[in-house]
Amino acid sequence: MNTETETEPRAPAPRRRELDALRALIVLGLVFFHAALVFAPDDDFYVKNAETADAVTVLAGFGVVWAMPMLFLVAGLGTRHSIRRRGPGRFARERLLRLGVPLVVASLALNPLPQWLRLRAADPGYHESYWRFWPRFLTVRLDLGDFPFVLDGRYFETGHLWFVVLLLAFCLLLVPVAGVVAVAGEQAAAAMARRPGLLLLPVLPLALLNALLGMEEDYAGWNRWAYLLFFLCGYALADDARFRAALRRLAVPVGLLGLALFAASAPGFVAGDDPFTAWSPLALATRALFGGAGWCWVMAILGLLDRPREGGRPAGRGGRVWGYLTLAALPLYVLHQPVVVAFAYAVVGRPALILVKYAAIVAGSLAVILVVYEYAIRRTRVTRFLFGMRPEPGPGGTAVTAR
């Protein structure tokens, strides 16, 4: 029986390098984002500075509305190409290795550190060694009620690896229905060719998901299942020429609509009941507006980036840098938060201005994760495998990874 059920009437589009660069930029931006949470007044980050700044909350909002949704959409696009090339069965096995292995490795080796530092930062009298805390962190039980986060424990957490957990779950859930979703994408793209405004249709399910299921602060302010819609859009539509034409045509007005929706959601985040979970009319409207704004921002960014480019030119230094960072995206993501928390723990007690502390955390964290990636991960087959990379680097270490 043939498991490859997709119908592909057109040749695959060339790889979208601008989306590779955007993914790498978002991953690097998470260092700046998580370092800023150290100084946010209303966020329960692992380590907190005594002095906080309200501006951090406002600036963070501009990132959470689009950045993680964009990562899931780009991952969905990569999934389309991978399933097309490998078939659903081989794709599932490949994703179990490329995402599952670094998930296990980081859960064992990296994730206990932020939790241990949280305890030390919260209680000056806490002197338990890291090695005594480590087995307590790994004391877990099965909890299927929080799917796909199926492990629970007093100290255990997936932390920033929630993105990897959700992405792996979405990939595996997609496999048995990949052909159906692809055909639905073809039909949707054909409809958008006639009526480009249909690309705004997903605003409705996103608004309902966020409003009725609630926004989850642990997952960058979105409901976990809202990310599935972005992932499926990336899989079914993002590589279709008709969908891309609609995005290019409407990028500016859709972006302006996104700004208006985001601005309309602001009162609900600064006044009234908890906007993430409350059932008051204002809280429900806030979540719905936020969901609509996120879709509009992602669509506008995709359309603005999708512009004709001259082909055939060799990559300059900038191209090589982005190629390098594209390969490094998953390892850098896995590494970044424990490193940021460790630097924050070392810095927050120092007598210095917030901006000085922030700059120190960001600069130190970027330096460490890039050095660790270059010298402890990228250069051997074993470490590349453990962090979800292909076995061998390409020429100059910048070969394109599988989508």
C-alpha positions in Angstrom: 0.0 0.0 0.0 1.4 3.4 -0.9 1.5 5.7 2.1 2.5 8.7 0.0 -1.0 10.2 -0.6 -0.1 13.8 -1.5 -0.9 15.1 -4.9 1.7 17.6 -6.1 0.6 19.3 -9.4 3.5 21.7 -9.4 7.2 21.4 -8.9 8.4 22.2 -5.4 9.3 25.8 -4.8 13.0 26.6 -4.1 14.1 26.6 -0.5 13.1 29.9 1.2 16.4 31.1 2.6 14.7 34.2 4.1 12.6 31.9 6.4 15.7 30.0 7.4 17.3 33.3 8.4 14.1 34.4 10.2 14.1 31.1 12.2 17.7 31.7 13.3 17.0 35.3 14.1 14.0 34.3 16.4 16.2 31.7 18.2 18.9 34.2 18.8 16.2 36.7 19.9 15.1 34.3 22.6 18.3 35.1 24.4 17.4 38.8 24.5 13.8 37.9 25.4 14.5 35.5 28.3 17.2 37.9 29.6 14.6 40.6 29.7 12.2 38.5 31.8 14.8 38.7 34.6 13.6 42.4 34.9 9.9 41.9 34.2 7.6 42.9 37.1 4.9 40.3 36.4 6.7 37.2 35.2 7.7 34.3 37.3 11.1 33.7 35.7 13.7 31.5 37.4 15.9 34.3 38.6 14.6 37.8 39.3 16.3 41.1 39.7 15.2 43.1 42.8 14.5 46.2 40.5 12.2 45.6 37.6 10.9 47.7 34.7 7.3 47.9 33.4 8.6 48.6 29.9 9.8 45.0 29.7 6.3 43.7 29.8 5.2 45.9 26.9 8.2 45.1 24.7 7.8 41.3 25.4 4.3 41.5 24.1 5.5 42.6 20.7 7.6 39.5 20.5 5.2 36.8 21.9 2.4 37.8 19.5 4.3 36.5 16.5 7.7 34.9 17.2 6.8 31.4 18.4 3.8 31.1 16.0 6.3 31.9 13.2 8.6 29.1 14.4 5.8 26.6 14.2 4.7 27.8 10.7 8.3 27.5 9.4 8.5 24.1 10.9 5.3 23.1 9.1 6.8 24.2 5.8 9.9 22.1 6.5 7.6 19.2 7.3 5.9 19.4 3.9 9.3 19.1 2.1 10.5 16.3 4.4 7.3 14.2 3.9 7.4 14.8 0.2 11.0 13.6 0.0 11.0 10.7 2.6 7.3 9.6 2.8 5.3 9.6 6.1 6.9 6.6 7.6 10.5 7.6 7.2 9.6 11.1 8.2 8.2 9.9 11.5 11.3 7.9 12.3 13.5 10.8 11.4 11.6 13.2 13.6 11.7 10.9 16.5 15.5 10.9 16.3 16.0 14.6 15.3 13.7 15.9 18.0 13.3 13.1 20.5 17.0 12.5 21.2 17.9 16.2 22.0 14.7 16.4 24.1 15.8 13.5 26.3 19.4 14.7 26.4 18.5 18.2 27.4 15.9 17.0 29.9 18.6 15.0 31.7 21.6 17.3 31.3 20.3 20.9 31.1 16.8 21.4 32.4 17.6 20.6 36.1 19.9 23.6 36.3 17.3 26.4 36.0 15.1 24.8 38.6 18.0 24.3 41.0 19.0 28.0 40.5 15.4 29.1 41.1 15.5 27.4 44.5 18.8 29.0 45.4 17.7 32.4 44.2 14.5 32.3 46.2 16.0 31.1 49.4 19.5 32.2 50.6 19.4 29.3 53.1 19.0 26.7 50.4 22.4 24.8 50.1 21.5 21.5 48.5 24.1 20.5 46.0 23.2 20.3 42.3 24.0 16.6 42.3 21.6 15.9 45.2 18.9 17.9 43.5 19.3 16.2 40.1 17.6 12.9 41.0 14.8 14.8 42.7 14.2 16.7 39.5 14.0 13.4 37.6 11.4 11.9 40.0 8.4 11.9 37.7 5.0 10.2 37.2 2.9 9.7 34.1 0.2 12.3 33.6 -1.8 11.9 30.3 -4.2 14.7 31.3 -1.7 17.3 30.2 -1.0 15.8 26.7 1.5 16.1 25.1 3.3 16.9 28.3 3.0 13.4 29.8 5.5 13.6 32.6 4.9 15.4 35.9 6.8 15.8 39.1 7.3 18.2 42.0 10.4 19.7 40.4 10.4 18.3 36.9 9.5 20.6 34.0 10.0 20.7 30.3 11.0 24.4 30.6 11.8 25.9 27.3 11.7 22.5 25.6 7.9 22.8 25.4 8.5 23.9 21.8 10.3 20.7 21.0 7.6 18.6 22.8 4.8 20.3 20.8 6.7 20.1 17.5 7.4 16.4 17.9 3.7 15.8 18.9 2.4 17.8 15.9 4.7 16.0 13.5 3.6 12.6 14.7 -0.1 13.6 14.8 0.2 14.8 11.2 1.7 11.6 9.7 -1.6 9.6 9.3 -3.5 12.5 7.8 -0.7 14.2 5.8 -2.3 13.5 2.4 -5.7 14.8 3.5 -4.2 18.0 4.9 -2.2 18.5 1.7 -5.3 18.2 -0.5 -7.2 20.6 1.8 -4.3 23.0 1.4 -4.5 22.8 -2.4 -8.2 23.6 -2.3 -7.7 26.5 0.1 -4.9 28.0 -2.0 -7.1 27.7 -5.1 -9.9 29.6 -3.3 -7.4 32.3 -2.2 -6.3 32.7 -5.8 -9.8 33.9 -6.5 -10.4 35.7 -3.2 -7.1 36.7 -1.4 -9.0 37.9 1.6 -9.7 34.3 2.6 -6.2 34.1 4.1 -7.8 35.9 7.1 -10.2 33.1 7.7 -7.9 31.3 10.3 -8.4 34.4 12.5 -11.7 32.9 13.6 -10.5 29.5 14.9 -7.4 31.2 16.5 -9.6 33.7 18.3 -11.9 30.9 19.5 -9.1 28.7 20.6 -7.4 31.4 22.7 -10.7 32.7 24.1 -12.3 29.4 25.0 -9.3 27.3 26.0 -7.4 30.1 27.6 -3.9 31.4 26.9 -1.0 29.6 28.6 1.7 31.7 30.0 4.1 28.8 30.1 3.9 28.5 26.3 4.7 32.1 25.3 1.2 33.4 25.9 -0.6 31.2 23.4 -2.8 28.2 23.9 -0.7 25.1 22.9 -3.3 24.0 20.3 -3.3 27.4 18.6 0.3 26.6 17.6 -1.1 23.5 15.8 -3.0 25.8 13.4 0.2 27.7 12.5 2.0 24.4 12.0 -0.7 23.1 9.7 -0.8 26.3 7.7 3.0 26.0 7.2 2.5 22.4 6.0 -0.5 22.9 3.8 -0.1 26.4 2.4 3.2 28.2 3.0 4.9 26.7 -0.1 2.0 27.3 -2.5 2.5 30.0 -5.1 -1.1 31.1 -5.0 -1.1 31.5 -1.2 2.2 33.4 -1.4 0.8 35.7 -4.1 -2.2 36.5 -1.8 0.3 37.3 1.0 2.4 39.6 -1.1 -0.7 41.4 -2.3 -2.2 41.9 1.2 0.8 42.1 3.4 0.6 45.8 4.3 -3.2 46.0 5.0 -3.1 42.7 7.0 -0.1 44.0 9.0 -2.1 47.2 9.8 -5.1 45.1 10.8 -2.8 43.1 13.1 -1.5 46.3 14.7 -5.1 47.5 15.3 -6.1 44.2 16.9 -3.0 44.1 19.0 -3.7 47.6 20.2 -7.3 46.7 21.0 -6.1 43.9 23.2 -3.9 46.1 25.3 -6.6 47.3 27.8 -7.3 43.7 28.7 -3.7 43.1 29.6 -3.4 46.1 31.9 -6.8 46.2 33.6 -9.5 43.9 34.7 -9.4 40.1 35.3 -6.6 37.8 34.4 -6.5 38.0 30.6 -5.0 34.5 30.3 -7.7 32.5 32.0 -10.6 34.6 33.3 -14.1 34.3 31.7 -15.1 37.9 32.0 -16.2 39.6 28.7 -13.1 41.7 28.7 -10.7 38.7 29.2 -12.5 36.7 26.5 -12.2 39.6 24.1 -8.6 40.2 24.9 -7.6 36.6 24.1 -9.6 36.6 20.9 -8.1 39.9 19.7 -4.6 38.6 20.6 -5.1 35.5 18.6 -6.3 37.5 15.6 -3.4 39.9 15.9 -0.9 37.0 15.9 -2.2 35.5 12.7 -2.2 38.9 11.0 1.4 39.7 12.1 2.7 36.3 10.9 1.0 36.6 7.5 2.2 40.2 7.1 5.8 39.2 7.9 5.7 36.3 5.4 4.3 38.5 2.7 6.8 41.3 3.2 9.7 38.9 3.2 8.6 37.1 0.1 10.0 39.4 -2.6 11.8 38.6 -5.9 15.5 38.1 -5.5 18.4 37.9 -7.9 19.5 34.3 -8.3 22.8 32.7 -9.0 24.9 35.0 -6.9 27.4 33.3 -4.5 26.6 33.9 -0.8 28.7 36.7 0.7 29.8 36.8 4.3 26.3 37.6 5.5 24.9 34.6 3.7 27.5 32.3 5.2 26.7 33.7 8.7 23.0 33.0 8.3 23.8 29.6 6.8 25.9 28.8 9.9 23.1 30.0 12.2 20.4 28.1 10.3 22.3 24.8 11.0 22.7 25.8 14.6 19.1 26.7 15.3 18.0 23.6 17.2 21.2 23.2 19.3 21.1 27.0 20.1 17.5 26.7 21.1 18.2 23.8 23.4 21.2 25.5 25.0 20.0 29.0 25.4 17.7 29.1 28.5 19.9 27.3 31.0 22.8 29.5 30.0 20.7 32.7 30.3 19.5 31.6 33.8 23.0 30.8 34.9 24.3 34.2 33.9 21.3 35.9 35.4 21.9 34.2 38.7 25.5 35.4 38.7 24.5 39.0 37.7 21.4 40.0 39.5 23.0 40.4 42.9 25.6 42.9 41.6 25.2 46.6 42.2 24.6 47.9 38.7 22.0 49.6 36.5 19.4 47.4 34.9 20.7 48.1 31.4 24.2 47.1 32.4 23.0 43.8 34.0 20.9 43.1 31.0 23.8 43.7 28.6 26.0 41.4 30.6 23.5 38.6 30.6 22.9 38.8 26.9 26.5 39.2 25.9 27.7 36.4 28.2 24.9 34.0 27.2 25.4 34.6 23.4 29.1 34.0 23.7 28.8 30.8 25.7 26.1 29.2 23.6 28.0 29.9 20.4 31.3 28.6 21.7 29.6 25.5 23.1 27.9 24.9 19.8 31.0 25.4 17.8 33.5 23.4 19.9 31.4 20.9 21.9 28.5 20.1 19.5 29.1 20.8 15.8 32.4 19.0 15.3 31.7 15.4 16.2 29.1 12.9 14.9 28.0 11.9 18.4 27.3 15.4 19.7 25.6 16.4 16.4 23.3 13.4 16.8 22.6 14.2 20.5 21.5 17.7 19.6 19.4 16.8 16.5 21.8 17.6 13.8 22.8 15.7 10.7 25.9 13.5 11.1 28.2 15.5 8.9 28.6 19.3 8.3 28.7 20.4 4.7 31.4 22.5 3.0 32.6 25.1 5.4 30.2 23.8 8.0 27.2 25.5 6.3 25.4 22.8 4.4 21.6 23.0 4.3 19.9 20.6 6.8 16.9 18.6 5.9 13.7 20.4 6.1 
